[in-house]
Amino acid sequence: REGGRAAEEDPLLPGEATMGLAGAAAAGAVRVRFAPSPTGFLHLGGLRTALYNYAFAQKRGGRFLLRLEDTDQSRIVPGAADGIEDMLEWAGIPPDESPRRGGPVGPYRQSQRLHLYREAIEQLLEKGAAYRCFCTPQRLELLKKAALQRQETPRYDNKCRHLSPKQVAEKVAQGADSVVRFRLEVGAEPFCDLVYGWSKHEVASVEGDPVLLKSDGFPTYHLANVVDDHLMGISHVLRGGEWLVSTTKHLLLYRAFGWDPPRFGHFPLLLNPDGSKLSKRQGHVFVEQLAQDGYLPAALLDAITHCGSGFAENRMGRTLEELVAEFDMGRIEKYSSVLDLEKLGEFNRIHLAQQIEDERRRPGLVAEVRASVERVYGEQLMDRGVLEKAYIEQVLLLRMGHIRRLQDLVSPNYAFLWIRPMVPHEELQAISPEAEEIGRLVLELLDQPVATLTVQELNRDLRKLSDRVRVTQYSVMMKLLRLALSGQQQGPSIAEMMVSLGRGEARTRIQRALCS
């Protein structure tokens, strides 16, 4: 059953899972899962949950699963399922088992596991732990309105739990629509959450009996996640803090089935600076969009963990390997964390500089820049030499630590690196009447027999050269040379421009612009 779609289409029998993977979890094997709903694309909050699960499994020699909870068919976004797995792979935290990769406990989409939920429901009905409810949507709506009028929290009144077997059989024979509800019982036991410590919610006293199976045959989250976590042998359920209050309900389900539950750990929420929760409705928090905008995987992983907890110290520039090595569930705080998206650029600048400095990764960056230059400037390229590896490498090394994203190098501010500017001679003369004299002196400087141009030496020589000009101040001379070399008023230092362009190209531009 390993790999590919064959594994996905080969359903696992309940008994097989119970004896195999569930037993492995009980024996101490670590198996965790990231279980998003494909009702939207992966956002930064989901990426952090996936990373924590991945790191937890990696440190313990365990397995990291991706399971898609797609039972709410009306809300599924086309392409979201593939997009979630694509982004996990892009981020460098691929699952060991998933819809795409297959595995021993597939299928990994809940919509393909409906027969397992039906079998589980039959077990609960036989035990009397669940019952069929025939209440119409209209009656449920009236209950809700009445509770709101009394300023109470709406809850189901458990009317159908009192139907006799004969009454149920009659309604089924009449073809009445029904759902299956779980019979909540008082006496819930406390549990120790890996983050929040001891917790208990007496759900039977504040909630009505919850729906487990909807009338369309699809399960609710409460049933599906319990059944799947058991059959897939999940040892630790590590998920968002919004599910903490539901955990008691899930533990009651485990007790009703007679199954040993996994350990639970709930992560505090990621918040916007204004205190609101990160949401799929915020386009700027989607991982796929950030990837298209030029943000590196390592930068995003660093940023979403830097604002939170789970590590001995928070420092910028941590690699995925360092994050995994330093991750500690015991260090996760109970309070929510604020994610300042304005700082993403700084994280990216640091990680991009690390990659440029790494000789193993630099060729990939060179290829990416080359493709971007050809795409953006195309036929404007006068000299194809700017696409050569040595030239692009030199540009990367000189701008290392200055640019935040790789595509900054093909922005208008850096257009001078790839195309020659067209600057009218009169415009340069307006800056300084000594334009031609300055051009001649700079050409002499560039013609000196120096093995290589360096930024430090050029800065020193340009400063000395300004002393030989009669009326033009150094700052004005730099303005003149910047316009001649790049056609721009702002940008890198003149020395950096000259080194980036190289002696020959810098000489050509100076001669063409400043010398009549």
Summary of the structure (lengths in Angstrom):
residues: 516
radius of gyration: 31.9
end to end distance: 76.2
largest distance: 109.5
contacts: 1614
relative contact order: 0.09
helix: 53%
strand: 9%
